[in-house]
Amino acid sequence: MQYKKREERKNGRSDKMLNVCIPDGYNVFTWETYDYSKIRGAQLVKRPRGNQGGRNKETYKDLICAFDIETSLVPYTDQSLMYIWQCAIEDDIIIGRTWEDYKKFIEGVTAALNDVKLVFYVHNLSYEFQFLSGIFNFNIEDVFSIKKRKVLKCTYECIEYRCSYLLTNSNLESFTKDMKVEHIKKPGEDIDYTKYRTSTTFLNEKELAYCLNDVLGLVEALHAKMNHDLDTLYTIPLTSTGYVRRDTKNCMRILPHNYVKKLIPDYEIYTILRESFRGGNTHANRFYANTRLKNVYSYDRVSSYPDVQLNCMYPVTSFIEVRNTEFNNILYLLEHDKALIMRCKMKNIKLIDKWEGFPYIPKDKCRNIVNGKYDNGRILSADYLEISITDIDLKIILDQYSADMHIYNCYMASYGELPKTYKRNIARYFEKKTLLKGDESMFYEYCLSKAKLNAIYGMTAQCPVKQNIIFSNGEFIEEDRDPREIYIDYKKKAFLPYQWGVWCTAWARYRLHEGLKIAGNDAVYIDTDSIKSLRELDLTEYNELRKNDSIKNGAIAKDKNGRIHYMGLFEFECKYDVFKTLGAKKYVYQFSDKITHVTIAGVSKKLGGIELDSVLKRKLKGIAYINKKYNIRCTKKHFPKDGIDFFRNGFVFRKAGGNAAIYNDKPDCTVWINGENVKITRNTAIVPSEYTLGTTDEYAALLALCEKERLKDLWK
């Protein structure tokens, strides 16, 4: 089982013990043949000076390592097993076919480390952790999860596993390509995932190279990333947002020591802020839903969230209670530009314009609704409801609805600009992103600036009161701490006030609302920062206002050709030849090439349109076959002409539905498969998933009613 050195091996040498064919160009070892003295003799990572170095008490070997496994579905079950593991320690790759071999490898590594830590990066640690937790006993303090089954970091003995996917926020293929490494992740076609494999299954040269590339490419990419950002294992963030968090903390340190502390509200005020928070406005115009539309224009607002951070006003003083909550007084405060949060009781709510296609009030943000009528989760009318809102939300509601309003629990702060040092940081990201766009040699820098620009808002919007997730006795459990205690801990270390995130999304919704008023009843679909319209929109006046704001506040940047770009402008994106939507996050479109494109949460963008178009080709198999396979009704006489016509309730995406994860927490057993006893431990089975396109009965009835109303209006 002894491996010769790389230069002494012939290409494609077979290893009978491991039952693999080793490709040339890789330093491959087993747990028995690897030289552990390389770990023992490796230098330690130099600890950084200051607070950053003091927080982490561990000592690390200065080695970049990557760990990965390949798994196979067990036939006739929803179980999965590992058939090969690979671990790259710099450019050495150790492989094995069983968990027993991996345990022996870890024993050898641990003995060489002598209480020093070695970091293993895993691209999607949450998946591998499910298997690792079946062979290792992790203590509660050893596992750090950000959500249930979403593991960011865990430690066993002297091995610290970190998730490189959460660090990069990109798949392994994209990450290795972006970093321009030698061993880019090989395409999935190189290994047939449908084939059943065990630890005894022979792996040919191509299959093993696929496995080896995953870990070697990850090591190379991490090296490139850390060198570029001047990071070490101490300073590199655990998540992609850690980079912008680091930058933002540094710029906020310039401000007076107690600036942020004064802005952090009491817990009671925070609860209203949390109730008031909502994300981007995404909705389909019910009068056009489930209808084939031609010549639809799409517009996007440039850097919507960064724009409102630089160009809009925010609460910059402590909130104080408004004792006079009579509606006239609230309107007075509204007119005098006061930042307000409030709880409202609303009676006799209805839309002012019955043709309003984008009702603003979301059902899931309301309490105690009486006799509500809904449009895909939005309030059309109600006898009574309660809701928490900002002054910005109130302006939009008053523009759309008539209602008897009673305000209570109202708090007020003064409006002002965000700190200049904070705004300059955002402007720098925008400048760099704009300048580097289209420059292939600076692609990584461009992606990093773009990611930072998008992430800076997210820090302010993170919920301050989150229960810790602990891993105990093989289960992920949410702690049950007093929310007030959690909030007290948050206040001690907060460097950004939560209300800035609440106002950021509110301002973005308001700017979108302004665009919607220009589009009028021709708007067919909106999503956060985009509008799709049946006509070409004249946005000149709107864009001129936004342009002036951006010039005033430094929200501008030049590209490599010297062209100036302004935040907040609506720009023409494209024109769809055909467009159809079935509600929020469900739409399909075609350009002149007649190729169908699909945007549906849970359906592959790449495969969704292909699958819709492919149904036409199956007509030869018969109408009955198509109706049964795709769960649709069509006849020979009324057979769809293209993929968009198949985009209807009931259609089943069988290939584009993606995959579903089945977590098997207590399977520890042995099964007899294909003449072989196979031991199955704790695992995650990735199984093909289907997606059935559809709407609720309530929404379907509403669309039918809207169609009647539209036809009645046309008849008039």
C-alpha positions in Angstrom: 0.0 0.0 0.0 3.0 2.2 -0.2 2.7 5.2 -2.6 5.6 6.3 -4.7 6.4 9.9 -5.2 4.5 11.7 -7.9 7.5 11.9 -10.3 8.1 8.2 -10.0 4.5 7.1 -10.7 3.0 6.3 -14.1 -0.2 7.9 -15.1 -3.3 6.1 -14.0 -1.6 3.7 -11.5 -4.1 1.4 -9.8 -4.2 0.9 -6.1 -5.7 -2.4 -5.3 -6.1 -1.9 -1.6 -8.3 1.3 -2.1 -9.8 0.0 -5.3 -9.0 3.2 -7.2 -7.0 4.4 -10.2 -4.8 7.3 -9.2 -4.5 10.0 -11.8 -1.1 11.6 -12.4 -0.3 15.0 -11.0 -1.6 14.5 -7.4 0.3 13.7 -4.2 -2.0 11.0 -2.9 -1.6 9.1 0.4 -3.5 6.9 2.8 -3.7 7.4 6.6 -0.9 4.8 6.9 1.5 6.3 4.3 1.1 10.0 5.0 4.1 11.6 6.7 2.6 13.2 9.9 5.9 14.9 10.7 4.9 17.5 8.1 2.2 18.6 10.4 4.4 18.4 13.5 7.1 20.5 11.8 4.8 23.2 10.4 5.0 26.7 11.7 2.4 28.3 13.9 0.2 31.1 12.6 1.4 34.4 14.0 -1.1 35.8 16.4 -2.3 39.3 15.4 -1.8 42.2 17.8 -4.6 43.9 19.6 -8.1 42.8 20.5 -8.5 40.7 17.3 -5.8 38.4 18.5 -7.0 38.3 22.1 -10.5 37.0 21.3 -9.3 33.7 19.9 -7.3 31.8 22.4 -6.5 28.9 20.1 -3.1 28.2 18.5 -3.1 27.2 14.8 -0.7 25.4 12.5 0.0 27.5 9.5 -1.5 25.0 7.1 -4.6 25.3 4.8 -6.6 22.1 4.7 -9.8 21.0 3.1 -12.0 18.0 3.8 -14.8 16.5 1.6 -16.7 13.3 1.2 -18.6 11.7 -1.7 -21.8 9.8 -1.0 -24.3 7.5 -2.6 -28.0 6.8 -2.2 -28.7 3.4 -0.9 -31.1 1.6 -3.4 -34.7 1.3 -2.2 -34.2 3.6 0.7 -33.9 7.2 1.6 -30.5 6.6 3.2 -27.0 7.7 2.1 -23.5 6.4 2.7 -20.0 7.7 2.3 -17.9 5.8 -0.2 -14.7 7.9 -0.2 -13.3 10.7 1.9 -10.5 13.0 0.9 -8.5 15.5 2.9 -6.0 18.0 1.4 -3.2 19.3 3.7 -1.7 21.9 1.4 -0.9 19.9 -1.8 -0.9 16.5 -0.1 -4.2 14.6 -0.4 -5.1 11.8 2.0 -7.9 9.5 0.9 -9.8 6.6 2.5 -12.9 4.5 1.8 -14.2 3.9 5.3 -15.0 6.0 8.4 -12.7 3.6 10.4 -9.8 4.8 8.1 -10.8 8.4 8.7 -10.8 7.9 12.5 -7.3 6.5 12.3 -6.2 9.4 10.2 -7.6 11.9 12.7 -5.7 10.0 15.5 -2.5 10.4 13.6 -3.1 14.1 13.0 -4.0 14.7 16.6 -0.9 13.0 17.9 1.2 15.2 15.6 -0.5 18.4 16.7 0.1 18.1 20.4 -2.9 20.3 21.4 -2.4 22.8 18.6 -5.4 23.3 16.3 -5.5 22.4 12.6 -8.3 24.0 10.5 -10.2 21.8 8.0 -12.3 23.8 5.5 -15.4 22.0 4.3 -17.5 23.5 1.4 -21.0 23.1 3.0 -20.0 21.9 6.4 -23.7 21.3 7.3 -23.8 18.3 5.0 -20.6 16.7 6.1 -21.4 17.4 9.8 -24.4 15.1 9.6 -22.1 12.2 8.8 -19.3 13.3 11.2 -21.8 13.5 14.1 -22.5 9.8 13.5 -18.9 8.8 14.1 -17.7 11.5 16.6 -19.2 12.7 19.8 -19.4 16.4 19.7 -19.9 18.4 22.9 -22.4 21.3 23.1 -19.6 23.8 23.2 -17.9 22.2 20.1 -20.6 23.1 17.6 -21.5 26.6 16.4 -24.7 26.7 14.3 -26.4 29.9 13.0 -29.6 28.0 12.3 -30.9 24.5 12.9 -28.8 22.1 10.7 -26.7 25.1 9.5 -23.3 24.5 11.0 -20.7 27.3 10.7 -18.0 25.7 12.8 -17.3 22.7 14.9 -14.4 21.1 16.7 -13.4 17.6 17.4 -10.1 16.9 19.3 -7.6 19.2 17.6 -9.5 19.6 14.3 -11.5 22.8 13.8 -13.9 22.4 10.9 -15.0 25.6 9.2 -17.6 26.1 6.4 -16.0 27.6 3.3 -19.4 27.9 1.6 -20.7 30.4 4.2 -17.3 32.2 4.0 -17.5 32.7 0.2 -21.3 32.5 -0.4 -20.7 30.8 -3.7 -20.5 27.2 -4.9 -17.2 25.5 -5.2 -17.1 25.7 -9.0 -17.6 29.5 -9.0 -15.2 30.0 -6.1 -12.3 28.1 -7.8 -13.0 29.8 -11.1 -13.1 33.3 -9.5 -9.8 32.7 -7.8 -8.3 31.4 -11.0 -6.7 28.4 -9.4 -5.0 25.5 -11.2 -7.4 22.8 -10.0 -10.9 24.2 -10.8 -13.7 22.0 -9.6 -14.5 19.5 -12.4 -17.9 19.4 -14.0 -20.6 17.1 -12.5 -20.6 15.1 -15.7 -17.3 13.6 -14.6 -19.1 11.6 -11.9 -22.4 9.9 -12.2 -24.3 10.6 -9.0 -27.1 8.2 -9.8 -24.7 5.3 -9.7 -24.7 3.3 -6.5 -21.3 3.1 -4.9 -19.8 1.7 -1.7 -16.4 1.6 -0.1 -15.5 -1.4 -2.3 -16.7 0.1 -5.6 -13.8 0.7 -8.1 -13.2 4.4 -8.9 -11.5 5.0 -12.2 -9.0 7.8 -12.9 -11.7 10.3 -14.0 -13.9 9.7 -11.0 -11.0 10.0 -8.5 -9.7 13.1 -10.1 -13.1 14.7 -9.6 -12.8 13.9 -5.8 -9.3 15.1 -5.5 -9.9 18.3 -7.4 -12.6 19.3 -4.9 -10.2 19.5 -2.0 -7.1 20.6 -3.8 -8.9 23.3 -5.6 -10.5 24.5 -2.4 -7.0 24.8 -0.7 -5.6 26.7 -3.7 -8.7 29.1 -3.7 -8.4 29.7 0.0 -4.8 30.5 -0.3 -5.5 33.0 -3.1 -8.3 34.6 -1.1 -6.3 35.0 2.1 -3.3 36.3 0.2 -5.4 38.9 -1.5 -7.1 40.1 1.6 -4.0 39.8 3.8 -5.7 37.4 6.1 -4.6 34.5 8.3 -6.5 31.8 10.1 -6.9 34.2 12.9 -8.2 37.2 11.0 -10.2 35.6 8.1 -14.0 36.0 8.8 -16.2 33.0 9.3 -18.9 34.3 6.9 -19.0 36.4 3.8 -20.6 39.3 5.7 -17.7 39.2 8.1 -15.6 41.3 5.6 -18.1 44.2 5.5 -18.6 43.8 9.2 -14.9 44.4 9.8 -14.8 47.4 7.5 -17.9 48.9 9.1 -16.7 48.4 12.6 -13.5 50.2 11.7 -15.3 53.2 10.2 -17.7 53.5 13.1 -14.8 53.6 15.6 -14.1 57.1 14.3 -17.4 58.3 15.8 -17.7 59.4 19.5 -17.6 56.5 21.8 -21.3 56.8 23.0 -22.8 57.7 19.6 -24.3 54.3 18.8 -25.0 53.5 22.5 -27.4 56.5 22.7 -29.3 55.2 19.6 -29.9 51.7 20.8 -33.5 51.8 22.0 -35.0 50.1 25.1 -36.5 46.7 24.7 -40.1 48.0 24.5 -39.2 50.3 21.6 -37.2 47.5 19.9 -40.3 45.2 19.9 -42.2 47.8 17.9 -39.3 48.3 15.5 -39.2 44.5 15.0 -42.9 44.4 14.3 -42.5 47.2 11.8 -39.6 45.6 9.9 -40.4 44.1 6.5 -38.3 43.3 3.5 -38.7 44.3 -0.2 -42.1 44.7 -1.8 -42.7 41.8 -4.2 -46.1 41.3 -5.8 -47.9 40.4 -9.0 -50.8 42.6 -10.3 -53.8 40.4 -9.9 -55.5 41.8 -13.0 -52.7 40.5 -15.2 -51.7 37.3 -13.3 -52.1 34.0 -15.1 -52.3 35.9 -18.4 -50.0 35.7 -21.4 -48.7 39.2 -21.9 -46.7 40.6 -24.8 -44.1 43.3 -24.9 -43.4 43.8 -21.2 -40.8 46.3 -20.3 -38.5 45.7 -17.3 -36.8 48.4 -15.2 -34.3 48.1 -12.3 -33.4 50.7 -9.7 -29.6 51.0 -9.4 -28.3 49.9 -6.0 -31.6 50.4 -4.3 -30.5 49.8 -0.7 -27.2 51.6 -0.9 -29.0 54.5 -2.6 -31.5 55.0 0.2 -28.6 54.7 2.8 -26.7 57.5 1.2 -29.6 59.7 -0.1 -32.4 59.4 2.6 -32.8 60.5 6.1 -32.8 58.2 9.2 -33.5 58.4 12.9 -30.4 59.9 14.4 -31.6 60.7 17.9 -33.1 58.6 20.7 -36.8 57.7 20.4 -39.1 59.5 22.8 -42.7 58.7 23.4 -45.4 60.7 21.6 -48.1 61.2 24.2 -50.6 63.0 22.0 -51.5 60.2 19.5 -54.6 61.9 18.0 -54.4 61.3 14.2 -54.2 65.0 13.4 -51.1 65.3 15.7 -49.5 62.3 13.9 -50.2 64.0 10.6 -48.6 67.2 11.9 -45.4 65.2 12.9 -45.5 63.6 9.5 -45.5 66.9 7.8 -42.6 68.1 10.0 -40.3 65.2 9.0 -40.3 63.3 12.3 -39.2 59.7 12.3 -42.1 57.7 13.8 -42.8 54.1 14.8 -46.3 53.3 15.9 -48.9 50.6 16.5 -52.1 51.2 14.7 -55.7 50.0 14.9 -57.5 50.2 11.6 -61.2 49.8 10.9 -63.2 49.7 7.7 -60.1 49.2 5.5 -60.5 49.3 1.8 -58.5 50.3 -1.3 -59.2 53.8 -2.6 -58.8 52.6 -6.2 -60.4 49.2 -6.9 -57.9 48.8 -9.8 -54.9 49.1 -7.5 -52.8 46.1 -8.4 -50.3 46.3 -5.7 -52.0 46.6 -2.3 -49.3 47.5 0.3 -50.4 46.0 3.7 -49.1 42.5 4.2 -51.3 40.0 5.9 -48.4 38.4 7.8 -47.6 41.7 9.5 -51.1 42.3 10.8 -52.7 41.1 14.0 -56.3 40.3 14.9 -57.7 40.6 11.4 -61.5 40.6 11.1 -63.2 39.7 7.8 -60.1 40.2 5.7 -60.0 39.8 1.9 -56.6 39.1 0.4 -54.6 39.3 -2.7 -51.9 36.7 -2.5 -51.0 37.7 1.1 -51.9 41.4 0.8 -54.9 43.2 2.4 -57.6 44.2 0.0 -60.1 45.0 2.7 -60.9 44.2 6.3 -63.3 45.3 9.0 -60.5 45.5 11.5 -56.8 44.9 11.9 -53.7 45.9 13.9 -50.3 46.7 12.5 -47.0 48.3 13.5 -45.5 50.7 11.0 -43.0 53.6 10.4 -44.0 57.0 9.2 -42.9 56.0 5.7 -45.3 53.0 5.7 -48.0 55.3 6.9 -47.5 57.6 3.8 -47.9 54.7 1.4 -51.0 53.3 3.3 -52.7 56.7 3.2 -52.0 56.9 -0.5 -53.7 53.5 -1.1 -56.3 52.9 1.5 -59.2 54.6 3.3 -59.7 53.5 6.9 -60.5 54.7 10.4 -57.1 54.8 12.1 -56.2 54.9 15.8 -52.6 55.3 16.7 -51.1 54.1 19.9 -47.6 53.3 21.3 -46.1 56.0 19.1 -42.4 57.0 19.4 -40.6 59.8 17.7 -37.0 60.6 16.7 -35.3 63.4 14.7 -34.3 62.7 11.1 -30.8 63.3 9.9 -28.1 61.8 7.6 -26.3 58.7 8.4 -22.7 59.3 9.7 -20.4 60.6 7.0 -17.8 57.9 7.7 -20.4 55.2 7.3 -21.7 56.7 4.0 -18.1 57.1 2.7 -17.6 53.4 3.2 -20.7 52.6 1.1 -19.6 55.0 -1.6 -16.2 53.4 -1.8 -17.8 50.0 -2.4 -19.9 51.5 -5.2 -17.0 53.3 -6.8 -14.9 50.1 -6.8 -17.7 47.9 -8.1 -18.5 50.4 -10.9 -14.8 50.9 -11.9 -14.0 47.2 -12.0 -17.1 45.9 -13.7 -16.2 44.1 -17.0 -12.5 43.9 -16.1 -11.7 40.2 -16.2 -8.3 40.7 -14.6 -10.0 42.2 -11.5 -13.0 39.9 -11.4 -12.5 38.8 -7.8 -12.1 42.4 -6.6 -15.3 43.3 -8.5 -17.2 40.4 -6.9 -16.0 41.3 -3.4 -17.0 45.0 -3.8 -20.4 44.0 -5.1 -20.9 41.6 -2.2 -19.9 44.2 0.3 -22.2 46.8 -1.2 -25.1 44.4 -1.0 -24.2 43.1 2.5 -23.8 46.4 4.3 -27.5 46.9 4.7 -28.0 43.3 6.0 -25.9 44.0 9.1 -28.5 46.6 10.3 -31.4 44.3 9.5 -30.2 41.3 11.5 -32.5 40.4 14.3 -30.8 41.3 17.6 -32.9 38.8 19.6 -32.0 35.3 18.3 -31.9 32.2 20.4 -28.7 30.2 20.2 -28.8 26.8 18.5 -27.1 24.1 20.4 -26.3 20.5 19.3 -27.0 18.1 22.1 -27.5 14.4 22.0 -27.6 14.4 18.3 -30.3 17.1 18.0 -30.3 20.8 17.2 -32.2 22.6 19.9 -33.1 26.2 20.2 -32.3 27.7 23.6 -35.1 29.2 25.6 -33.5 32.3 27.0 -35.4 35.4 28.1 -35.5 37.7 25.0 -34.8 40.7 27.3 -31.6 39.0 28.5 -30.5 38.4 24.9 -31.3 42.0 24.0 -29.2 43.3 27.0 -26.2 41.2 25.6 -26.8 42.7 22.2 -26.8 46.3 23.4 -23.3 45.7 25.0 -21.7 44.9 21.6 -23.9 46.6 19.1 -22.1 48.9 16.6 -25.1 49.8 14.4 -28.6 50.6 15.5 -31.3 48.2 14.4 -33.7 51.1 13.3 -31.4 52.0 10.4 -32.2 48.6 8.8 -35.9 49.1 9.4 -35.8 52.5 7.7 -33.6 51.3 4.9 -36.1 48.7 3.6 -39.0 51.2 4.2 -37.3 53.9 2.1 -36.6 51.3 -0.7 -40.3 50.4 -0.7 -41.2 54.1 -0.8 -39.0 54.7 -3.9 -40.5 51.6 -5.6 -43.9 53.0 -4.8 -43.0 56.3 -6.5 -42.0 54.3 -9.6 -45.3 52.4 -9.4 -47.3 55.6 -9.5 -45.5 56.5 -12.8 -46.4 53.1 -14.2 -50.0 53.3 -13.0 -52.2 50.4 -13.9 -49.8 49.2 -16.6 -47.4 47.7 -14.0 -47.7 43.9 -14.0 -45.1 42.8 -11.5 -42.7 44.3 -8.9 -39.8 42.8 -6.9 -37.9 45.0 -4.4 -36.1 47.2 -6.9 -37.7 46.4 -10.2 -40.9 47.1 -12.2 -42.3 45.3 -15.1 -44.8 47.3 -17.2 -47.0 46.9 -20.3 -45.7 50.2 -21.7 -42.4 52.0 -21.9 -42.1 54.3 -18.9 -41.0 58.0 -19.0 -38.8 58.1 -15.9 -36.9 61.2 -16.8 -38.3 63.5 -14.1 -38.0 60.8 -11.4 -34.4 60.0 -12.4 -33.5 63.7 -12.5 -34.5 64.0 -8.8 -32.5 60.9 -7.9 -29.6 62.1 -9.9 -29.5 65.4 -8.1 -29.6 63.6 -4.7 -26.8 61.3 -5.7 -24.6 64.2 -6.8 -25.3 66.0 -3.5 -24.5 62.9 -1.4 -21.6 61.4 -3.3 -23.6 58.4 -4.5 -21.9 58.4 -7.9 -19.1 56.5 -9.6 -17.2 56.4 -12.9 -16.8 53.1 -14.8 -13.6 52.2 -16.7 -14.8 54.2 -19.8 -15.4 57.3 -17.8 -19.2 57.1 -17.8 -20.8 58.4 -14.6 -23.3 56.1 -12.8 -25.8 57.4 -10.3 -27.5 55.4 -7.5 -31.2 55.2 -7.3 -32.1 55.7 -11.0 -34.5 53.4 -12.8 -32.7 51.9 -15.7 -34.2 50.0 -18.6 -33.2 46.3 -18.3 -34.9 44.6 -21.1 -38.1 44.0 -23.1 -39.8 40.6 -22.9 -41.6 39.4 -26.0 -43.8 37.3 -23.7 -44.3 37.4 -20.0 -46.6 35.5 -17.6 -46.8 35.4 -13.8 -48.7 33.3 -11.3 -47.9 35.5 -8.3 -44.9 36.7 -6.3 -41.6 34.9 -7.2 -43.4 33.0 -10.0 -42.9 34.2 -13.5 -41.8 33.1 -16.9 -40.7 35.0 -20.0 -39.4 34.8 -23.6 -37.3 37.0 -25.8 -37.4 36.9 -29.6 -35.5 33.5 -29.6 -38.7 31.9 -28.1 -36.6 30.1 -25.4 -38.5 30.0 -22.2 -36.9 31.4 -19.0 -38.3 30.6 -15.5 -38.0 32.4 -12.2 -39.6 30.3 -9.4 -38.3 29.8 -5.9 -37.5 26.1 -5.7 -37.1 25.5 -9.4 -33.8 25.5 -11.3 -33.4 28.6 -13.4 -31.2 26.6 -15.8 -33.5 23.6 -16.2 -37.0 25.1 -15.6 -37.4 26.7 -19.0 -35.7 23.8 -20.7 -38.3 21.4 -19.1 -41.2 23.6 -20.2 -39.9 23.8 -23.7 -39.2 20.0 -23.9 -42.8 19.1 -23.3 -43.6 20.1 -26.9 -41.1 17.6 -28.1 -42.9 14.8 -26.2 -46.1 15.3 -28.2 -45.1 12.3 -30.2 -45.6 10.2 -27.1 -49.2 11.2 -26.9 -51.4 13.7 -25.2 -52.3 11.2 -22.5 -48.6 10.6 -21.6 -48.0 14.4 -21.3 -51.2 14.9 -19.2 -50.2 12.1 -16.8 -46.5 12.9 -16.5 -46.8 16.7 -16.0 -50.2 16.7 -14.3 -51.8 19.1 -16.8 -54.9 19.0 -19.0 -54.6 19.6 -22.7 -56.1 18.2 -25.9 -54.9 17.7 -29.4 -57.1 20.5 -30.6 -55.9 23.0 -27.9 -52.3 21.8 -27.4 -49.9 24.6 -26.2 -47.8 26.3 -28.8 -44.8 26.9 -26.5 -43.3 26.5 -23.1 -45.1 29.5 -21.6 -48.5 27.9 -22.3 -47.5 25.0 -20.1 -46.8 27.5 -17.2 -50.1 26.9 -15.4 -51.5 25.5 -12.2 -50.7 21.8 -11.7 -47.7 21.6 -14.0 -45.1 19.3 -12.3 -41.4 20.2 -12.8 -39.8 16.7 -12.6 -36.2 17.5 -13.6 -36.0 21.2 -12.6 -37.5 20.7 -9.1 -34.0 20.3 -7.7 -33.1 18.1 -4.7 -34.5 17.6 -1.3 -32.5 16.8 1.9 -33.7 14.0 4.1 -31.9 14.0 7.5 -31.5 10.5 9.0 -30.5 11.0 12.6 -30.7 7.5 14.0 -30.2 5.0 11.2 -27.1 3.1 12.7 -27.7 -0.2 11.0 -26.4 -2.7 8.5 -28.3 -3.6 5.3 -27.7 -6.3 2.7 -27.5 -4.6 -0.7 -26.2 -6.2 -3.9 -24.6 -9.1 -2.1 -22.8 -6.8 0.4 -23.3 -5.9 4.0 -23.4 -2.1 4.2 -23.2 -0.2 7.4 -25.3 3.0 7.5 -24.6 5.7 10.1 -26.1 9.1 10.6 -26.5 10.7 7.2 -28.2 13.2 4.9 -29.8 11.7 1.8 -30.1 14.1 -1.2 -33.0 12.9 -3.3 -34.5 14.3 -6.5 -37.4 16.6 -5.8 -40.4 17.6 -7.8 -42.1 21.0 -7.8 -45.8 21.4 -8.6 -46.7 24.8 -9.9 -49.8 26.2 -8.3 -51.7 28.9 -6.4 -54.0 28.7 -3.4 -57.7 28.2 -4.0 -58.3 31.7 -2.6 -55.9 33.3 -5.0 -57.3 31.3 -8.0 -60.8 32.5 -7.1 -59.5 36.1 -6.9 -57.9 35.9 -10.3 -61.1 34.5 -11.8 -63.0 37.4 -10.3 -60.5 39.9 -11.6 -60.8 38.5 -15.1 -64.5 39.1 -15.0 -64.1 42.6 -13.7 -61.6 43.4 -16.4 -63.8 42.0 -19.1 -66.8 43.9 -17.7 -64.8 47.1 -17.8 -63.7 46.5 -21.4 -67.3 45.9 -22.4 -68.3 49.3 -21.0 
